[in-house]
Amino acid sequence: MITIKIQVKEYLAEYCRAKYSSEFEGIVKFPSQGLLVWQIYMLLQKRPVIMGVDKGNLEFLVPYSKEKVGVIKNPEVYNYINEKGRKLIQRYLFNEFWFDAVNFLNENKLRYGIDYKDSAFLFLSNYNITSLSANAIVKKNYRYREEKKKYKVKRESIYC
């Protein structure tokens, strides 16, 4: 079992530990059929000689592909992700987190009539997130809805 540690925002690390938990304590195992695993697999490279031990708050298993698709990367050799790749992974996790949060809030509001703030508290408790407030999620959802309204108005005015 070979793992990589990367530094991400604390709420993203908590989200990943809750959503993608594995049989090992504190280690995340992403689903093998997901897009993120493929991106991580493509970002793997040989560890430079001068690089020491990885530091970070998110530790995940290195994906290993046994399929004969392209180059087969042995995780014992290819177990390093450079800084640019780490930023890409963090951006992907950021987008996935907010997509789940906005969908959860909107579904609870439209389907069950639960207030946004209560839904945000429920979302945070479902994923054991303590480093982010419910107000931040509600504000992000509000900004997202306002942006959608602006885009809809622009789009309608083009065709009139």
TIPADREN-877380 format. One record per residue (C-alpha): x, y, z; residue in three letters. Coordinates in steps of 0.1 Angstrom, whole numbers, plus 5000, padded with zeros to 4 digits. Example, Ala and Ser with C-alpha at 12.3 -4.5 7.8 and 13.67 -1.06 7.14 Angstrom:
TIPADREN-877380
512349555078ala/513749895071ser/
//
This chain:
TIPADREN-877380
500050005000met/501650324988ile/500250664997thr/500751024988ile/500151325011lys/499151654997ile/498251985014gln/494652095006val/492252325024lys/491152175057glu/487452145048tyr/488351965016leu/490451715036ala/487551655060glu/485151615031tyr/487351355014cys/487951155045arg/484151135051ala/483151065015lys/485950835004tyr/486950655036ser/488850335033ser/489650045056glu/492750225067phe/492350495093glu/492850845079gly/493750725044ile/491450815015val/490750564986lys/489050724956phe/486650514936pro/488550334908ser/486150434881gln/486150804889gly/487651084868leu/489851194897leu/491650854899val/492450884862trp/493751244866gln/495951134896ile/497250834876tyr/498251064847met/499951314871leu/502051044888leu/505751074881gln/509050934894lys/510051084927arg/513051324924pro/516051224943val/516151554963ile/512451524975met/511951405010gly/508851265027val/505451415016asp/503751655040lys/500051735039gly/496651695055asn/495151455029leu/496651115025glu/495350894997phe/496250554981leu/498150574948val/496050424920pro/497350124902tyr/496050034867ser/496449674857lys/494849744823glu/496949774792lys/495950124785val/498950344776gly/501850324800val/501550104831ile/502850304861lys/504150094890asn/503250274922pro/506550184938glu/508350394912val/505650644902tyr/504650784936asn/505151164933tyr/502851454922ile/504451784915asn/503152124928glu/501052194897lys/499451854899gly/498651904936arg/496852234927lys/494852054900leu/493751784925ile/492752054950gln/490752244923arg/488951924913tyr/488151844950leu/486952214955phe/484552184925asn/483251854936glu/482651974972phe/480752284961trp/478752084935phe/477651844962asp/476952124987ala/474852334963val/472952024951asn/472251914986phe/470952264996leu/468752294965asn/467351944968glu/466451995004asn/464852334997lys/462852224967leu/461851874976arg/461551885014tyr/461152255021gly/464052265045ile/465652615049asp/469152665034tyr/470852735067lys/469452415082asp/470452215051ser/473952365054ala/474252245090phe/473051905080leu/475551885051phe/478351975074leu/477351725100ser/476951445074asn/480551495063tyr/481951585098asn/483251925086ile/484252155114thr/486552395097ser/483852565076leu/480752745088ser/477252695075ala/477053065066asn/479853015041ala/477952745023ile/474752945023val/476553255009lys/478153044982lys/474852904972asn/473353254972tyr/476153384949arg/475753084926tyr/471953144923arg/472553524916glu/475153434889glu/472653194873lys/470053474872lys/472453714855lys/473353454829tyr/469753374822lys/468853744817val/471853794793lys/470853484774arg/467253594770glu/468153944759ser/470353814731ile/467453644714tyr/464853914718cys/
//
